[in-house]
């Protein structure tokens, strides 16, 4: 099943996508809902961020080659994380599929993509086992954890490096009933493949993250968990189009729009 | 003006406190609202967290003696932050005035309070000057940035050290039309004063934080900014009552409830 959030005729609602049609839904995928009977062509609506999360979790460094590359950039030995310690991103930065990544004029040239699987929590959970964990997942979408590496290295926190407005494209929609171990990510800039990996090569997988987090935290419907990216990443320039494609989900596309 | 969020007769709404009465409001303090005509005695209602923020910002280290003390604890030289780089906390951890701080059985004895001023954003803002900044503030409340120092030192992020469920008491209400420079914080454990400071001794004040953040981020109604704490902090034990009192606002009280 394929859930989206969309705007048509000035109002925003959830919808279920079937083929090229979006069936408008009253309610949300997290609770009671029903089709209103209205439907729209997929190319006649404006896709929105598929969920506004109560808490926006991010695994951060969770793939071995990315950790090694990032350490080399800093001139340090790679230090693989020993535990699934989760981090955070911020709501202000979210934009949907198709929205520009608007880069402040004072950003350095080190503006980079990170293509990631996003897990959307569907039900409240606390203290769940790895085996149970996927029962609490609504589905999966795609995230681009856009990062300004100079700010990331030099600031005390990642506030503007990763959470500047528009630096967190997420979408285009949520797909349910997937096995995260089967998914493959391809990242393209202007149609050139710049990165590619299997989700299953993560240091800590979806089941482990959810189970560990839930020992201390209550996860609630709509919370999202971005799983991290693999490999080296490259700079993007003004006008570049960045696509993150994940098999069985789709493609998240956003263009870089550098402010003068 | 004194805003609260409260539950009475099974339903939650915003209210305006006048003396010992809570006047129920339809709508929110951030938009259109009106008194419904219903009112309740302040001691007959259940106070809730006064706002559920879209994004939960925290200054983190923002007072000189706290930075010096924290560095000594780690056996390092103090390194005062050079800029107002903001951090994040998480929604799951919020609890209201009067709610227990529930400590997981595997926490170490280094469970500590941090008494802080909380700024509640009232209007959407981007690129505002320090002079304009307070026009975008609805008011102020109180936060206890409860921290498990062993996890804070050893984990890669502050996920469970600061964001375990119930580790972020906030309340009891929001007071408008204050000058943050006038406010004084007193922290008590079991009625013994364990810390005291003037809000205005912060390295970076409320106006500077809002102005700097707004260069990169859109702040929206309901966002909160916790301003950090001053001084050394001490361990709390099972059963301890921690009060954070801020002049012109009130007192946030929460008891430690250590799981067996």
Interface residues (C-beta under 8 A of the other chain):
Chain A: X52 X54 X55 X60 X81 X83 X85 X86 X87 X88 X90 X91 X92 X93 X104 X126 X155 X156 X157 X159 X160 X163 X164 X165 X213 X215 X216 X217 X218 X219 X220
Chain B: X52 X54 X55 X60 X61 X81 X83 X85 X86 X87 X88 X90 X91 X92 X93 X104 X126 X155 X156 X157 X159 X160 X163 X164 X165 X213 X215 X216 X217 X218 X219 X220
